[in-house]
């Protein structure tokens, strides 16, 4: 039994058993802890920047808002490619709708985003376990891509030991999860290449958003530094204990910022501004698309009727 097979079996067993994060008590404690960490971190960050509201560069912050739809479109492309990889046909309009609704569901104190995507990928030929595994493999590829790009950014910033660790870990994760995805019955390797390209674009757009948020709080940073901080969003998403990584994303951003010579308070505030930008755009967009979808859907139809197996 090779290494990929062993990892695949472990993940299959884990998906059947269910995550400890699905326990209501664990989630409740996790959400309250994350919320407390968010409030405490925000208080400390505002203490370091007491004049934030007067010095905030609203022009730089407003430039973040047009990038949120680009992020949503990239996520939609990722979902569409995920479907293609497991042989499920999903139209691009449906992919956009599912992505926006899953982003909105992620704001709730439950793993809503993942549930929406998994349900949308479920077809008569796929079990929920299979689609869950595919979602895990895609997340692993995303982690690998982000670690690799963050490592290259660290190398540019001359943090060589950390760069070596990040790049080697990223390539390892990318190789393992890409191999698992293909061995799991992926339709064609070309879809995997497209997936990695889309995920690379997601990291780049995320870095630009953070860079603009730093500019908004009066901290000039280099784009490679912002690229390193994109790890905070990926890791928080994988932990999945709080809605949209609340508190965890910001804490990780603060820690990563301090590690590469940026004010931790500025890193925290930049992540907060990035989150607010996302909330302002995603919430109304989800409501609008959902209303349009329900209006245009025949009575008795469901989203699953538009998903088929190739």
N, C-alpha and C positions, 0 to 999 in steps of 0.2 A: 504493500500500500504506500503510494507516494505521499509527499507532504500536502499537495493540493487536495487529495482525496481525504486525508485525515482532517484537514481544516474544514472541508465541506461537510463531513459527517458531524463534526463538533457544532457547526453553525446550524445544521438541520436539527440536531437534538435540542439546541438552545431555542430555536424558533418554535418547536413543538411544546417545550416546557413553558415558554412564556417568560417575559422579562420581569425581574423583581420590581421594576419601575411601574408595572401595571397594578401593583398592590395599592389600593386607595390610600392606606395609611402612609405608605412610603412616599407616594406622590404628594400628599398633603404636607407632610413634614418637609419634603424637598422644596415645594413651592414656597412655603413660609420661610424656609431658610434662605432661598434665593432672593425672595422679596426683601428680607431683612438685610442681606448682603448688599443688594442694590441700593436701598435707602441709606445704609451706613456709608457705602462708597460714594454716593452722590453728595452726602453731607460733607464728607472729607474733601471731595473734589471742589465743591463750591466754597469751602473754607479757604482752599488754596487759590481760588479765583473768585473773590467776593464781588468783583466788578464785572462779572461775566455778561450780564444783560446789557451793560452799557458799552462794552468793548466788542460784543459779538458782531462779527462781520456777516450780516444777513445776506449780502450779495453772494459770498462764497457758499453759504449754506443753501441758498435757493438753487444753486447749480447742482446740488445733490439730487433734487426732486426729479429732474428729467432722467436721471440715471436709474431710478428705481424701476420704471417700466422696462428699461433695457435688461436689468437683472431678472425681472419676471419673464421676459421673453427668452432669456438664456436658460432659465429654469424650465420653461415650457419645452424648449428644444431638448433639454436633458431628459425630461419625462417622455417625450416623443421617441427619442432614441432608445430609452429604456424599454419601451413597448416594442420597438422594432427588434431589439436584441433578443427578446423572449418570444418573438413571433406573434405578438398581439398588434392588431391594426387599430390605431387611434388617430383620428383626424387632428390636424393642427389646431383648429378652433377648439375642439374638445380638450386638447392638451393644455391650451392657454387657460381654459376655464378651470380645469382640475388643478393646475398650478396655482392660480390666484386663490381659489377656495382653500387649497391646502396651506397656503401662506397665511390666510386669514385664520384658519383653524389652529395653526401653530401658536397663535396669540392666546389660546385658551389653555387652562391648567390641565391638559391631557395631551397625549401624543397624537393630536388631531391631524396634523399635516401628513404624517406617515400613514395613518388610517385611511385618509382620503385617497392618497396615491395608490395604496395597496388595493383598495376596493375598486378603483378605476381600472387597474390592470388585471383584475380577476375576470376570467372568462370560463367557458364551459370546459376548456382543456387545461386550465391552470388551477391548482389549489391555492388557498391563501398562504400555505407554507412556502410554495414555490415563488409566489410573487413577493413574499416577505424576504426570502433569501435574495432574490434579484435586487430588491431595494437595498439590502445590506451590502451587496457586492458593489452597487453603484456608489453608495456612500463611502465604501472603502477606496474606490478609485478616486473619488473627490478628495479624500484625505491625502492620498498619495500624490495627486497633482499639486495640491496646496503645499504640502511639505516640501516637494521638489522645488517649486517656485520660491517659497520662503527661504529655502536653503541657498538657492542661487542669489537671492537678494542679500542674504547674510554674507555670502562670499564677496559680493560687490562692496558691502559695508566693512569688509575685512574682519568679520567674526568667523575665522576659519574653522575652529573646532566645532562650533555650533552648526556651521554651514555643512560640514562633512556629515554630521549626525543627521541633520534634516534631509539632505539630498539622498543619502543612503537609505534612510527610513522611508522616504517618499517613494523612491524607485522600488524598494522591496514591497511596500504596500500596494503600489500600482501593479507590479508584476503578479503578486499573489491574487489580488482581487480580480484583475483582468483575466488571469488564468482560470479562476473559479467561475467567472461569468461565462467564459467560452466553454468550459467543461460542463457547465450547467445546462447547455443546450442553446447557446446564443446562435442566432440565425446566421450571422456573417461577421467576420472580423472588421469589415469596413465600417460597420455601425459603431464598433468600439473605438476606432480611430476618430470618428466624428464626435463621439462622447467625450473623449479626452480633449479634443479641440474646444468643444463647448465649455467644458469645465475650466480649461485654461482661460477662456474669455471671461467666465464668471469671476475668477480670482482677480483678473486685471481690472474689471469694472469695480469689484469690491474694494480694491486698493485705491482706485481713483476716488471713490466715495469717501473713504476714510481720510485720504489726503485733503480733500476739500473740507471735511469736518474739522481737521486740525487747523486749516487756514481760518476757518470760521471762529475758532476759539483763540486765535492769535498766536498759534504755534506753527512755525514754518518747518516742515519736515520734508525729507526726500521721498520720492515715490517708492524706492526699495524698502524704506522703513515702514511705510504704510502697507506694503506687500507682506512683510513679516506679521503684521497685526491681523491680517486676514485669517490667520490660524485660529484666532479667538472665536470667530463665528463658526468655523468648521467643527472645532472641538466641542463647543457648547452645544451644537446641533446633535453631535454624536452622543453626548451625555444624556440629553433629552429629558432631564428631570424637571425643568422649569419651562413655562410657556415662552417659546421663541428664545430660549437661552437667557431669560431675564436674570440679570445680576451676574450670571456666570460669564457671559460674553464680555461684559464691562470689566469684571475683575481680571479676566485673562488678558484683555487689551491693556489694562493698567500694568499688569505684571510684565507683559512682553515689551511694553513701551519703556519701562524702567530698565529692562535688561539690555536695551539697545541705545540707551542714552537719552531717552525722551522723558519728560515729566510724566509720572504715573497719573497724576490728576488730569493732565491734558489728554492722556490716552483714554481715561475713563470717560471724560466729557465728550470726546470725539465719538466714542462708541455710543454714548447716549443720544447725541444728535443724529447719528446714523440710524439708530432705532426709531427715533421720533419721525424722521423722514419716511421710513418704511411704513410706519403705522398710518401716517397721514395719507399716503398714496394707496396702500393695499386695502385698507378698510372700505372706503367708498367704492374702489374698483371692484372688490369682491361682491358688494351689494348690488352694484349696477349689472355686472355680468350674470349674477345669479338671477336677478329679476328678468333680464333679457332672455336667459335660457329657459326659465319657467314659462315665460310668455309665448315663446316660439315652439314649445314642446307639446305634442299632441297629448290629450288626456290619457292617463294610464301608462305613458311611456316612462322609461327610466334611463339613467345614464349608461347602464350596462348594456342596453340595446344597441348602443353605437360602438361597442367594443367587440371585436371578433378575433378569432384565431386564424392565422394564415395556414 
